[in-house]
Amino acid sequence: MNEVEEIVRRQDRDRYLSCLFAPDDKRPHLLALYAFNAEILRVRDTVSEAGLGLIRLQWWRDTIAGIYAGNVTPAYSVAEALARAIAEGQLPQQALLDLVTAHEFDLFHDRMPDLTALEAYMGEAYSRLIMMAAMILDRDAAPKASECAGLAGVAQGLALVMGDPRHRDPFLPDGMSVAEAVGHAENRLAQAMTLRPGLPNSVLPAFLPVSLTGLYLKKIDAAPDKPLAVSPVKRQLVLWWAARRWG
């Protein structure tokens, strides 16, 4: 197992497992995208102050800009693998930069101003990740997945941030409770799932992590004050069943 794969396996188990259902030639590029995302998410938990986090995020912005400019990629396995994934999926530079910028919010304690801003964050941080994964899997078919990815990313992102009581408060706009956030996520998930049957089979692995969202939301709703906890076996079974049913 190489370093990129190990990062995803350790830090983003759900997406790691979903990659097992992707074609062999696409899997390294999906893992590269997810390792990049994991590195961005990890910044919040590995810095002692926001300024240091901003420096790390800026390093990634500069690295991404350098890749598109044709500069020498820094000798770091995730950056090198990301450069190959960008070429494979013809990934848009702005989508990657927006993902990095969205996670600047994670470094501060400012509250999300309203539901519109919350959905915009989820779109940039989670929906675009799904879309870029779809582009890696099938660049031509990916545009057909854009609406479903937008809705699914909002639902998935809300489930993940609501499942972490340590960091969830800034994501709740004034007046919105955890239960209301969960309800909004459930609505977005239901809307996404109505579109799911129309997705090309080639892009389905990009959506497999979303199959766990309903389970996560039920867990949060039942125990909102506890960290989200679902057994690895249960998660693997849900992903396996979704892969069989959706395909």
N, C-alpha and C positions, 0 to 999 in steps of 0.2 A: 504494500500500500504506500503510495507516494505522499508527500507532505500535503498537497492540495486535498486529496481524498481524505486524509486523516483529519484535517481541519473541519471538513463538512461532517464527517462521521461523528466527531467529538462535539461540535458546537451546534449542529443543525441536523439532528438525527432524522427528522421527518423528511426533509428534502434529500438527505443522503439515501434513505430507503427508496424514495420515489425514483431516484436515478437508476436503480436496479431494473426498472421497467422500461428504460430508454434504450434505443438501439446502441450497440457497442461503439459505433463510430461517433455518436453524439454525446455519450456519457462523459468523457473527459472535459468537454466544453461546458456541459451543464454543471459539473462539479466545480469548474473554474469560476463560473458566475456565482454559484452559491458560496464558494469560499470567499470570494470578494465581498459578498453581502455579509457573511459571518464576521469578517474582519471589521467591516464598518459598524456592525451592531456591537461588537466587542469593545469599541473605543470607550463608550460610556462607563463600562465596568472596570477599565484598566487605567483610568487617569484620576488624579487627585483633585483636579480643578478643570473648569470648562476651557480655559485658555489652552491647556495642553491637548485637550481633545480636538479643539479647532485646528491646532497645528497638524495633528495626525490626519484629520479629514482633508486638510489642504494638501498634504503629501499625496493623497489619493487623487485629488483633482488634478494636480500637476502631472501625476503619472498617467492618468487617462488622457489629458491633453497631449502629453508627449507621445503616447501610442498613436493617436490620430495624426499627429504631425510627422510620424515616421522616425521619431528619435529612438535612440537605444533605450530599451525597456530596463528599468532597474533590475539588478540581479536578485530578485526575490521571486520565489516559485509561484506565488499567487498572481503577481503582476505579469509574469511571463505567460502563465496559463490564461489569464484574462485577455492578453493581447491575441492569443490564438482563438479564443472564444469570440472576440469582437469580429475577427476576420471571418470565422465560420458563419455567424449569424447576421453579419453586416449590421451589428448593433448600433443604434444611434447614440452619438456622443452625449447629446443633451439628456437622454434618459438616464445614463449612468451618472452624469453630473448632478441631475436633480435628485437622484436617490441619495447621493452623498450629502447634498445640501439639506434634504428633509431631515436627516438624522442629526443635524445640528441642534434641533429642538430637544433631542434626548439629553443634551448636556446641561440644560438649564432647568429652572423650576417654574418658568412662566406657564400659566394655564392656557390651554387651547381656547381661543376666544369664542368659537361657536362651532356648530355642527359642520358648516361649510368648510371651515379651516381644518377640522378633524378629517373630513372626507378627502380633502386635498392632500393632506399628509399621507393618509393611507394609500391614496392613488399613486403618489410618487415613490413611497417606500415599499409598497407591497404589490400593487397592481402592475406597475411597470416591471417588476421583477418577473412576474408571471409572463408578461408579454415578451420580455427578452428571452426567457426560457423557450417560449413557443417559437420565436424567431430562430433560435439555434436548432430546434428540432425540425422546422420546416418553414423556411423564410417565405415561401410563396403562399402557404396556407395561413400563416400567422395573422394577417389582417382580419380574417374571419373570426378570430378569437378575441378581438379587442374589447367588445362590449362585455362579454362574459368575464374577461380578465379584470376589467374595471370594477365590476360588482363583487367578484370573488375576492379580489385583493382587499377591498374595504372590510368585508366580513372576516377574512383571515387575520388581517392586521388588528382589528378590534378584539378578536378572540385572544390573540397573543399578548396584547398590552393589558387587557383586562385580567388576564390570567396571572399577572405579576403584581400583587398588591404593593410591593416595595416601590414601584415606579409608575403606577397607573394614574395617580391623582392629577398630574399635569395634563393628561389626555382627556379628562372629563371637563367639558365646558361648564361654566357656572350653571347650576340648576339641573344638570344631567346626572342621574344616579348610575351606578353600575348596572342595575337591572334594566334601565332604559337603554344604556349602551349595548347591552346584550340583546335586547329586543330589536334594536336597529340593525345589529349585525345579523340576526336571524332573518330579518326582512331582506337584507341585501343578499344573504346566502340563498334564500328561496328564489329570488329573482335570477341569480346566477345559475341555479340548478335548472331553471326552466329553459335556459339557453344551452346548457351542457350537451344535450343530445345532438345539437346541430354542429358541434365542434368536429373538425377533421380528426380522424383517429391519430394522425401523425403528431398532433400537438398535445394529446391527452396527458402524457407524463408531466407536462408543465403544470397541470391542474391537480395532479394526484395529492399533493400536500393539503389542498383545500378540502379533500374528502374527510379530513379529521376535524374540520372546523365545527360542524354540528355537535360532535361529541364534546369538544372543548367548551362550547357555549353552555351545554347542559351541565357540565361539571361546575363551571363558574356560577351559573344561576343557582345551583344547589348549595354551594359553599363559597360565597363571594369573598369571604375574609381569609380564605386559605389559598396558598399558591396552587396553581393548576398542576395536577399530578394524575397522569394516566400511565398505566403500566406499559413497558416497551412491547410486550407481547400483544396487548390490546391494540396498540397503534399499528403494529405490523399487520395484524389481521384485518384491520379496517382498510389499510392501504392495499393489501392483497385483494380484498373483496372488491374494492372500487376499481382496481385495475382489471379484474375479470368482468365485472358488470358493465363498466363504461366501454371497454374495448369490444 
